[in-house]
Amino acid sequence: MTRFPHYTLPETGFMRLPAVLAIIPVSKSTWWTGVKSGRFPKSVKLSERITAWRVEDIRTLIDQRSDSVDL
């Protein structure tokens, strides 16, 4: 069970940053710092101006950290 039962993730696909931050309660700068350090999943460039994350990677992150207070 995830920590965010009010938000249902699709099985596959991509999520843009606002959707990710809606379920992972961190600031944009914390998210990007975590991506750089490997704490959070790497992004995927869908086009020159569109960056997203694989839903599968976000699910894995939630599952790994579901017992942790420090996301």
Secondary structure, 3 states (H helix, E strand, C coil): CCCCCCCCCCCCCEECHHHHHHHCCCCHHHHHHHHHHCCCCCCEEEECCEEEEEHHHHHHHHHHHCCCCCC
